[in-house]
Amino acid sequence: MERPLADEIRPRSLDEIVGQKHLLGPQGLLRRIVESGTAPNLIFYGPPGTGKTTLANIIAAKTNKRLYKLNATTASISDVKDILADVGTLMAPGGILLYLDEIQYFNKKQQQTLLEFMENGSLTLIASTTENPYFYVYSALLSRSTVFEFKPVSAEEICPALRRAVAAMEKRLDLRVNCSDAVFHQIAAASGGDVRKAVSAVELLCRAAVPEKGAVELRGEDAAQAAQRSAMRYDRDGDDHYDLLSALQKSIRGSDPDAAVHYLARLLEAGDMLSPCRRLLVIAAEDVGLAYPQAIVVVKACVDAAMQLGLPEARLPLAEAAVLLATAPKSNTAHNAIIAAMDDVRRGRTGDIPRHLKNVHADSAGETIAQRYKYPHDYPHHYTPQQYLPDALAGTQYYEYGDNKIEQAAKKYWDQIKGEN
């Protein structure tokens, strides 16, 4: 049975690993740790195909420890105990290095099983995860490990790995494989920073190509068809989902319409329409707010239109909403006001509602007590001073006018009217 190409050409030295220069460059901390021959407990965090498993293999070879591999999606406590039974035996005289892939799928009890052996140094753990370890890994295990973040590999860095892949396929097929630099870059760019995915695409294209005169050619149109949406790393329950929504909101908050439509496009291309619809409505209230109060009305209309149209046409009203919000003036004064008010409520700073604001009702003796409420519409400019907050909060200010045209106009209006009373 033939090995997958990505496994066959897997790097066997640090210099062969593509990407991760921040970790494995000449002065990278992780490179210095590996070259020292030591193996502390490590957690590798990052997307698939970025070198986590490859580096674990290299570390095991340099430290002379026996490498065991488990995938937490299928492994159980009994699998871990079977491995730990080899500690201190002739099976693992130099100690054990356990590579635990997708550690986020181990529950707290399963993770705790590893601690005793990590404490006495008989087991070295290298765990990998595609999710944020600070959310998914048990804190006691985190405190005994060092976390390193792996980043998606750029297309330029992936291309050398693809040339190695082509050389390996030429040996397998006993044919010459022709591939232009443009097609190499196209395959690399479509992989979404996943080296394994890019190498697998080369393998697929080589096998699908029709030999002519002892050679096959990798064509751009085939690469585009094979790629489809492969550049999209997206899990609606994972970090990528929330990272994209966060990037969308922060780009709009930062008034960058180009970044806003980019992140919107990534969400829509992944087939997720509901999440950006909800987030755009939030942004209209949270970030644009009273600087342009009509924005939420326009965004709601765009969202309703998108829900009626469905994809792909829904991209048009949603793009309109994203650009409108990104280019609109910004104010978070209403957001700040309700956050401050709710904070007081949670801390018990409430107090009794002033009598003149309560609904008219009888007291305990059955007699109706006069409210002494002043009806503002009976006064000039429909305003008259009276206390509205409870006595315990009298004078508290939650809302402050923003420095935009609309809120400053309202401030000027009320400063003049309230100044006359």
C-alpha positions in Angstrom: 0.0 0.0 0.0 1.5 3.3 -1.1 2.1 6.0 1.6 0.4 9.4 1.2 2.8 11.7 -0.5 2.7 14.2 2.3 3.9 11.6 4.7 6.6 10.3 2.3 8.3 13.8 1.9 7.7 14.8 5.6 10.8 16.9 6.7 13.3 15.1 8.8 15.3 18.2 10.0 14.4 21.7 11.2 15.9 23.2 8.0 13.4 21.3 5.8 10.3 22.6 7.7 8.7 25.3 5.7 7.1 28.3 7.6 7.2 29.0 11.3 10.2 31.3 11.1 9.1 33.0 14.3 9.6 29.7 16.1 12.3 27.8 14.0 14.3 30.6 12.5 18.0 30.9 13.4 17.2 32.7 16.7 13.8 31.1 17.3 13.3 29.9 20.9 11.7 26.6 19.9 14.6 25.9 17.5 17.1 26.5 20.3 15.1 24.2 22.6 15.1 21.4 20.0 18.8 21.8 19.2 19.7 21.6 22.9 18.5 18.0 22.9 16.1 18.6 25.7 12.4 18.0 25.5 10.2 20.0 27.9 6.4 19.5 27.9 5.0 21.4 24.9 1.7 22.4 23.5 1.5 23.2 19.8 -1.4 25.4 18.8 -2.3 26.2 15.2 -4.2 25.2 12.1 -3.7 21.8 10.3 -0.8 21.2 8.0 1.6 23.7 9.6 4.3 21.3 10.9 3.2 20.3 14.4 3.4 16.5 13.9 6.6 16.9 11.9 8.3 18.8 14.6 7.2 16.3 17.3 8.9 13.5 15.2 12.1 15.6 14.9 12.2 16.3 18.7 11.7 12.6 19.5 14.7 11.7 17.2 16.9 14.3 18.9 16.1 13.4 22.4 16.4 9.6 22.1 13.0 9.1 23.6 10.6 6.5 22.4 7.8 8.3 20.5 4.2 7.2 21.0 1.3 8.9 19.1 -2.3 9.1 20.1 -5.2 11.0 18.6 -7.5 12.3 21.3 -10.6 12.0 19.0 -10.3 8.1 19.3 -8.0 7.4 22.2 -9.1 6.5 25.7 -7.6 6.4 29.2 -6.8 2.8 28.7 -4.7 3.7 25.7 -2.8 6.2 27.8 -2.3 3.7 30.6 -1.0 1.1 28.1 1.7 3.6 27.1 2.5 4.6 30.6 3.1 0.9 31.5 6.3 1.1 29.4 7.8 3.8 31.5 11.1 2.6 33.1 11.1 -0.7 31.1 13.4 -1.8 28.3 10.8 -0.7 25.9 11.5 3.0 26.7 14.9 3.2 28.5 15.3 6.9 27.7 11.8 7.8 28.7 8.6 8.3 26.8 7.6 11.1 24.5 3.9 11.1 24.0 2.5 13.1 21.0 -1.2 13.7 21.7 -2.9 15.1 18.7 -6.2 17.1 19.1 -5.8 17.3 22.9 -9.0 19.4 23.2 -11.0 16.2 22.8 -9.6 14.8 26.1 -11.8 15.7 29.1 -10.4 16.9 32.3 -10.1 13.5 33.9 -8.2 12.1 30.9 -5.8 15.1 31.0 -5.2 14.7 34.7 -4.1 11.1 34.1 -0.9 12.5 32.5 0.1 14.8 35.3 1.7 12.3 37.7 4.1 11.1 35.0 4.8 14.6 33.7 5.7 15.6 37.3 8.4 12.9 37.8 9.8 13.4 34.3 9.2 9.8 33.1 6.8 11.1 30.4 7.3 14.1 28.1 4.1 15.4 26.5 3.9 17.2 23.2 0.2 18.0 22.6 -1.3 19.7 19.6 -4.6 21.4 19.1 -6.3 23.5 16.5 -8.3 25.3 19.2 -7.2 27.8 21.7 -5.4 25.8 24.5 -6.3 28.3 27.1 -9.9 27.4 26.7 -9.6 23.6 26.2 -6.6 22.4 28.1 -6.7 21.7 31.9 -5.0 24.6 33.7 -2.7 22.3 35.8 -1.5 20.7 32.5 -1.0 24.1 31.0 1.1 25.3 33.9 3.5 22.4 33.3 3.8 23.1 29.6 5.0 25.8 27.2 2.6 26.9 24.5 3.8 27.7 21.0 1.5 29.0 18.3 2.0 27.7 14.7 0.8 30.1 12.0 -0.6 29.3 8.5 2.2 28.9 6.0 2.5 31.6 3.3 2.2 30.5 -0.4 5.8 31.6 -1.0 7.0 29.3 1.8 4.8 26.4 0.6 6.2 26.4 -3.0 9.6 24.7 -2.1 7.6 21.8 -0.5 5.6 21.5 -3.7 8.8 21.2 -5.7 9.9 18.4 -3.4 6.5 16.8 -3.9 6.8 17.0 -7.7 10.3 15.4 -7.6 8.9 12.5 -5.5 6.0 12.0 -7.9 8.4 11.9 -10.8 10.1 8.9 -9.1 6.7 7.2 -8.4 5.3 7.7 -11.9 8.6 7.3 -13.7 7.5 10.4 -15.7 8.6 13.9 -16.0 6.2 16.4 -14.2 6.0 19.9 -15.7 4.6 22.6 -13.5 5.0 26.3 -14.0 5.8 28.7 -11.2 2.4 30.2 -11.6 0.6 26.9 -11.1 2.9 26.1 -8.1 1.8 29.5 -6.5 -1.9 28.8 -7.4 -1.8 25.5 -5.6 0.0 27.0 -2.6 -2.3 30.0 -2.4 -5.4 27.8 -2.6 -4.3 25.6 0.4 -5.1 28.2 3.0 -1.7 27.9 4.6 -2.0 24.1 5.0 1.2 22.4 3.5 -0.3 18.9 3.7 -3.3 20.0 1.7 -1.1 21.6 -0.9 1.1 18.5 -1.3 -2.0 16.3 -1.5 -3.3 18.5 -4.3 0.0 18.0 -6.2 -0.4 14.2 -5.8 -3.9 14.3 -7.0 -3.1 16.5 -10.1 -0.1 14.3 -11.0 -2.3 11.2 -11.0 -5.1 12.8 -12.9 -2.9 14.3 -15.6 -2.7 12.4 -19.0 0.9 11.4 -20.0 2.2 12.8 -23.2 5.7 11.9 -24.6 6.9 10.7 -21.2 5.7 13.7 -19.2 2.6 15.1 -17.5 1.7 18.7 -17.0 0.0 20.3 -14.1 -2.5 22.8 -15.4 -4.0 25.9 -13.8 -7.6 25.0 -14.6 -7.2 21.6 -13.0 -5.6 23.2 -9.9 -8.5 25.6 -9.6 -11.1 22.8 -9.8 -9.2 20.7 -7.3 -8.9 23.6 -4.9 -12.5 24.7 -4.9 -12.9 26.1 -1.4 -9.8 24.5 0.1 -8.4 27.9 1.2 -11.2 28.2 3.7 -10.4 27.0 7.2 -13.8 27.3 8.9 -15.6 25.5 11.7 -18.8 27.1 12.9 -18.1 25.9 16.5 -14.3 26.7 16.4 -11.9 29.6 16.7 -11.9 30.4 13.0 -15.6 31.3 13.2 -15.3 33.7 16.0 -12.0 35.1 14.7 -13.7 36.0 11.4 -16.6 37.7 13.1 -14.3 39.5 15.4 -12.2 40.7 12.5 -15.3 41.8 10.7 -16.5 43.9 13.6 -13.1 45.4 14.4 -12.6 46.3 10.7 -15.9 48.1 10.6 -15.2 49.8 14.0 -11.9 50.9 12.5 -13.7 52.4 9.5 -11.9 50.1 6.9 -14.5 49.1 4.3 -12.0 47.0 2.3 -11.2 44.8 5.3 -14.9 44.7 6.2 -16.0 43.2 2.8 -13.0 40.8 2.9 -14.0 39.2 6.1 -17.6 39.3 5.1 -16.6 37.5 1.9 -14.8 34.8 3.8 -17.9 34.1 6.0 -20.2 34.0 3.0 -17.9 31.8 1.0 -17.9 29.3 3.8 -21.7 29.3 3.5 -22.4 31.1 6.7 -24.9 33.9 6.2 -26.7 34.0 9.5 -23.7 34.9 11.6 -22.7 38.0 9.7 -26.4 39.1 9.6 -26.5 39.0 13.4 -23.1 40.6 13.8 -23.9 43.5 11.4 -27.0 44.3 13.5 -24.9 44.3 16.6 -22.3 46.6 15.0 -25.0 49.1 14.0 -26.0 49.5 17.6 -22.7 49.1 19.3 -20.2 50.9 17.1 -22.2 53.3 14.9 -25.0 53.9 17.4 -26.2 57.5 17.9 -23.7 59.0 15.5 -26.0 57.7 12.8 -29.1 56.3 14.4 -30.7 55.4 11.0 -27.9 52.9 10.4 -29.6 50.1 12.2 -32.8 50.7 10.2 -30.8 50.4 6.9 -28.9 47.4 8.2 -32.1 45.7 9.3 -33.5 46.2 5.8 -30.3 44.8 4.3 -30.5 41.7 6.6 -34.1 41.1 5.8 -33.4 41.3 2.1 -30.5 38.9 2.5 -32.7 36.4 4.4 -35.3 36.6 1.6 -32.8 36.3 -1.2 -30.5 33.7 0.2 -27.0 33.1 -1.1 -25.4 34.0 -3.5 -27.6 37.1 -4.1 -27.6 37.9 -0.3 -24.0 39.0 -0.7 -25.2 42.3 -2.2 -27.3 43.7 0.6 -24.9 42.5 3.2 -22.0 44.1 1.4 -24.0 47.3 1.3 -24.6 47.1 5.1 -20.9 46.4 5.8 -19.7 49.3 3.7 -22.3 51.6 5.1 -21.3 50.8 8.7 -17.6 51.0 7.9 -17.9 54.5 6.4 -20.4 55.8 8.9 -19.4 58.1 11.8 -18.9 56.1 15.0 -20.3 56.4 18.6 -20.4 53.8 21.4 -22.1 56.1 23.9 -25.3 54.1 24.2 -23.2 50.9 24.5 -21.2 52.5 27.4 -24.3 53.8 29.1 -26.1 50.4 29.2 -22.9 48.6 30.3 -22.5 51.1 33.2 -26.1 50.9 34.2 -26.2 47.1 34.2 -23.0 47.0 36.2 -24.8 49.1 38.9 -27.8 46.8 38.8 -25.7 43.7 39.2 -23.9 45.2 42.2 -27.2 46.0 43.9 -27.1 49.8 43.3 -30.8 50.2 42.6 -33.1 51.8 45.2 -36.8 52.3 45.3 -38.5 53.8 42.2 -39.5 57.4 43.1 -43.2 57.7 44.1 -44.0 60.2 41.3 -42.8 57.7 38.6 -44.9 54.7 39.9 -48.2 53.6 38.4 -51.1 55.2 40.3 -52.3 52.7 42.9 -53.7 52.6 46.4 -51.5 52.3 49.5 -52.0 49.6 52.2 -54.8 51.6 53.8 -56.8 51.7 50.6 -56.3 55.4 50.0 -54.8 56.7 46.7 -51.7 58.8 47.4 -51.0 61.7 45.1 -48.1 61.1 42.9 -47.0 64.7 42.3 -45.7 63.7 38.9 -45.1 66.6 36.5 -46.3 65.8 33.0 -43.5 67.2 30.7 -45.9 67.9 27.8 -47.6 70.5 30.0 -44.4 72.6 30.1 -42.5 74.7 27.6 -40.4 72.6 25.2 -42.1 69.6 26.7 -39.6 69.6 29.6 -39.5 70.3 33.3 -36.9 69.3 35.9 -37.7 66.4 38.2 -35.9 63.4 39.7 -36.1 60.2 37.7 -33.4 58.0 39.2 -33.9 56.3 42.6 -32.6 58.4 45.6 -29.6 56.0 45.9 -28.5 56.9 42.4 -29.5 60.6 42.2 -27.0 62.5 40.1 -25.5 59.4 38.5 -24.5 59.9 34.8 -24.4 56.9 32.6 -24.7 58.6 29.2 -22.2 61.1 27.9 -22.8 62.8 24.5 -20.4 61.7 21.8 -18.3 64.1 19.8 -20.2 63.5 16.5 -22.5 65.9 14.7 -25.8 64.3 15.7 -25.1 63.9 19.4 -23.5 67.3 19.7 -26.7 68.8 18.1 -28.8 67.0 20.7 -26.4 68.2 23.5 -26.7 71.8 22.3 -30.5 71.6 22.2 -30.8 70.2 25.7 -28.1 72.4 27.2 -30.1 75.4 26.0 -33.5 74.1 27.3 -32.3 72.8 30.6 -30.3 75.9 31.1 -33.5 77.9 31.1 -35.0 75.9 33.9 
